[in-house]
Amino acid sequence: MKKIPVLLMGCGGVGRHLLQHIVSCRSLHAKMGVQLRVVGVCDSKSLVAPMDVLKEELNDELLSEVFRIKSTGSSLSKLGSLEKGGYRVFNDSELSRETEEIAKLLGKSAGLAVVDCSASMETIEILIKAVDLGCCVVLANKKPLTSTLEHYDKLALHPRFIRHESTVGAGLPVIASLNRIISSGDPVHRIVGSLSGTLGYVMSELEDGKPLSQVVQAAKTLGYTEPDPRDDLSGMDVARKGLILARLLGNRIIMDSIKIESLYPEEMGPGLMSVDDFLHNGIGKLDQNIEERVKRASSNGCVLRYVCVIEGSSVQVGIREVPKDSPLGRLRGSDNIVEIYSRCYKEQPLVIQGAGAGNDTTAAGVLADIIDLQDLFH
């Protein structure tokens, strides 16, 4: 049985579902000859780990308890100190030190997969140290890969030890497909994608003549948006995904070089208008302009889609008119779609489409990435 020690950073929606998947897939992984040993789980304030990470692991009963506690929005510190059960809970002042200590102990011996399911910039230094110590890194968190080029280079220095499929398109095989094309020597000329489930839903609902304000309210009620919908409507999340793909193609660019079209003006930004004020008094003022754009697109035989376009070293993110009968035009609901144009896929692009959002789908992609690393472990 090949054993893969796992240290999870981030117990939000994706992290919780990952723990659930690890527990539920025990028998499947056993048939594959693989066992995932969870040797640490941390949120922003606490870390829970076994007393001896070299010999022990967090059992499934404790992992289920972590899932329950984090589902209520509580900190892992609620677990208390469980030395008698073989586990310890470290507070925030010890968090970084103890996480690095686990990486040191396992990195050069049994190996360690450090999994980042957080949404934090603060994990970057830990990830860089983990790679230097010989650990593998699996990312659902986009921010480490969209930070400075210096940080990116340090993480990407050992590509065999890094997996980040779930940073773009949740569980869709976008990164893996792109890597295969690149490694075959087939130059990629252009990538066009609808990379936000939230904005995909919004755009397809606008087709039916519904006002933007009503569609965004419905998306928030359905749980498709962040608590502040402007986090989605700003286009920043799509831009991060575009930057990851552009850098994968070898482009040395930073976030500031990406042209981003926000769906709301600066005067309606989070620092100037509350969420309630935006939803009740602000967004309604945007309905007419969007309605006119929808009608104009329709008269041209097109529909509106919020897309990311990568061409050469240029990355642009915003609303575009696309033909109704194109793969992008036929897209409905919260699905993602990516079109890759290369020498081999010149006239008819490689199209990857499917569910591109959701904690369950993203966590499944993370789990597949961990298993994909098994040949690097003893």
N, C-alpha and C positions, 0 to 999 in steps of 0.2 A: 504494500500500500504506500503510495507516494503521498507524503504529508506536506501541505502548504500552510505555513503560519500566516495569519491575516490580522492586520491592525487596521481598524476602521476609524476614520476621522469624519465625524458628521453623522448625527442620528436624526436628521429631519425625515421628510417623507421618503426619499430615496434610500437613505441609510437604514431606516427601519425595515423597509421592504426587502432590502438586501439580506438582512439578518433572517428574516422570515423565509426567504428563498434558500438560504444556506441550510437551515434546519429541515425544510421540507424536501430538499434534494439529497439528503444523506444516503438513501438507498441507491439512487441513481448514480451518484458519484462513487459509491463503493463498487458498483459494477464496472465503473471506468477505472478503478484502481487508484482513486484520488480521495483524500480526506482533507477538508478545510479545517484547520485548527485556529479558531478565533482567540488570539492572545491579548487583545486589547480593543476596547471600544471607548471613544471619547466624544464629548460634545464640546461646546465652547468653554465650559467651566470645570469639567471633571473627566477623569480617566478611570475606567475600571479594568483591572488586569489580574491574572492569577499571581500567586506568590512567587512561583518559579516559572517564567515564560518558556524556559528550555524544555521543561518536562510536563507542564500542565497547560490547560486551556480553559476557556469559559464554557461551561456545559450548556446544553440546549435549554435547560430549565431557566438558567440565568439569562440567556439570550432572549427568551420569551418574556421574561420580566423586564428586560431593557426595552423591548418593543412596547410593552404595556405602559411603562412609565413615560417614555418619550411620546407616546400617542396622546397623553394627557397634557403635553407641553411642559412637563416638569424636567428638572435637571437630573443627570445621572447621580448627583450627590444624594438624591432621595434613596438610593440603594443602601446608604450608610456604609460603615466599615465592616467588612465580612471576613476578617482574618481567620476566624474559626472555620469558615467554609473554604478557605484556601484562596480567597480573593481580597483585593485591596482596592479602595477608592481614593484616588489622589485629587486634591483640589486644584484650582486654577493656577496657584503659584508654583505647583509642582508639575503641571501638565506638560509643558514643553520639555523639561529635563527628563521626565520619566519616559515620554514618548521616544526621545532620542536614545535613551538607555536601552529600550527594547530593540530599537533598530541596530544598535551596536552589538547587543548580545546575539541577535539572530542573523544579522546581515551577512556576516562572514562565516557563519556555521551552517545552520539549517536553512538559511534563507528566509526572507520575509516579503510579503506583498503588502505594501502600505496603500490603503484604499482611501481616496479623498472624495467623499460624498457631501462635503460641506459646500457653502457658497461664499467662502471666505478667502481674502487675500493673505491672511495670516498663516496659512498652511505652507506657503511657498518655501520659506527657509527650511522647514522640517523636511519637505519633499526633496529639496536639493541635497541636504545632508544624508537623507536616506539613500538616494542614488549613489552618492559618494561612498557610502558604507556597503555598497553591493546589493542593496534591496531593489525589488521590483516596485513599480508604481502604477496604480490603476486610478484613472480619473473620471469622475462624472462632473467635477467642478471645473468650469471653463476658465476661471480667473488665472490660475497658474500659467496656462498656455497663452494667455492674452496680456500678460504683464510685459515688462521691458524685454527687449531682445537679449539682454544679458541673462535674465532669469530663464528665458525660453531656451537659450543655447545650453545652459547648464542642465536643464531637464532633458533636452533632446540629444544630448551628447551620446547617450547609450540607447538608441531606439529599440533594441531587442528587449530592454527591460521596462519599456513604457507602453502602456495600453490606454487609449482614451476614446474608444468607440462611442461611449455614451455622452461625450461632450457635444456631438452634433447628431441630431436625429434620433435621440434616445437609443432604442435598440436596433435601429436600422443599420445595415452594414455599409455605411457611407465611407468611413475611414479605411476599413479593410479593402473595399473595392478600389478606392483611390490609390492606396498603397500598392495594390497588385498592378494597376495600370502603370504607375510610376516605375516600379521595379522591372517591368517588361520593356522599358525604354520607349513606351508610347507617350509622346508629349501631349499634355493636357492644355488645350487652348482656351477653354471657356467652361465655367460652371455657373449654372443658373438654378436657384433653389428657393422654394417656399419653406423656410426653416423654423417657423413659429406656429405651433398648433393653435395658439390663441389668435394670432393675426390671420391665420388661414381660415379659422372659423368666422372671424369678423368680416373678412373680405367676401366669403361665399354667401354669408347672410345678407350683405349689402346688395348682392345681385337680385334678391327677391323684392327690392324696393323698400326695405326697412331702413329707418334712419340710424345713423351711427350711434347716437346716444342710446337708443333702444337696444341695439345689438350689444353694445358694451355692457349695459346693465344686465342683460340676459347672460352674457358670458361670465360676468362676475358671480351671478346667482348660481350658475352651473359649476362654479369652481374652476373655470378655465383660466382666469386671470390671477395675478398676484393681488394681495389685499389692496394695494394701490394700483389700479389698472394702468396708470401711466408708466409703471415699470415695464409693461409689455408694449404699450403704444409708442414709447420713445424710440423703439427699434434697436436699443443698445444690445439686447440679448441676441438678436439676429446678427448684429455687427460682430459680436464676439465669435459666433460660429463661423462667420465669413473670414475673420482674421485667422482662425485656426486652420481653415482649409487653405487659405492663401499662403500661410507660412509652410504648410505641408508641401505645397508646390515649389517651395524654395524662395518665395518672395520675402525680402527683408523689410517688412513694413510694420508700422505701429498703429494703434487705434486712431490717433489723430489724423492719419492720412486717409481714413475711410469716410466717404460722403454718406451721411445718414439723414434720412427724411423722417422726422418725428410726425406723428399724427396730431399733435397739439402744439400750439405756439409757446414760446418761452414764458409769456405772461401768465400761462396756466400751469407753470411748473410746480413741483412739490414744495419749493421754498416760498412760493408766492400765493398758493391757493391750497386749502385743505382738500382731503379726498372727498368729503361730503359736498363741499362747495363746487368742486370740479364736476362731480356726477350730477348735481342738481341744477347748477347755474352755468357751468362752463362749457361742458361738452356739447350741449344743445346748440350752441352758437356755431359749431362746426358742421352741423347737419347739412346745411344748404350747399356748402362748397363740395362736400363729398358726394352729395346727391347729383350735382351737376357733372362731376367727373364720372360717376357711374353711367349717367345717360349718354355722355359724350363717347365713352368707351363702347357702349352698346350700339350706338349709331355707326361705329366703325367695325362692328362684328366682333368686338372684344369684350373682355371683362377685366376688372381690376384685381391684381394680386400684389401682396406685399412680398417682394423678392430680394434676394441677394444675388448680385451679378459680379463674378470674378473673371476678369479678362486681362491677361498680361499681369502687370503689377497693380492694376486698378481694381478696387473693391467699392461697389456702390450698393446701398441698401435703401429701399423705398418702394413706393407704389408705382407699378407699371401696368400698361395695357398689354394684355396677351390674348391671342386668338382663342375664341370660345372652344374650338375643337382641338386645341393643343393639350398635351398632358397637364400643363399648369392650369389651363382654362377649365379643364374637366374636374379639377381638384375640388372636393367638397369637405366640409367639416374641419376637424382638427388634424387631418393627415398632413404629413410632410412629404415633399417630393424634391428630388435632386436630379438635374440633368447634367451629365458630364460629356463634353465634346473633346475629342482627341483625334489623332491621325486615324485610328481604327474606328472611332465612333464619330465620324465627321458629319455625314448627312443625317443619320439616325443616332441620337445620343444614347448613352447608357442611362436608363431611367430607373431610379430607386424610389419606391413609394411605399408608404404605410404609416402606421401609428407612430408619430414622432414626439409624443408627449405622454406624460403620466408617470407617476412614481413606480408603478409595477413594471411597466415596459422598460424604463430607464434602469431600474435595479437588475432586471434580467440581463440587460446588456453589460452591466458591470460584472455580474457573476460570470458571464461567458468570457469576458476579458481575463478574469482571474484564472479560470480553467485553462485558457489559452496559453498561460505562462507555465504550465505544469512541467514542460521539458527542461526548464531552468532550475528545477528543484530536485533534490536528491531523492 
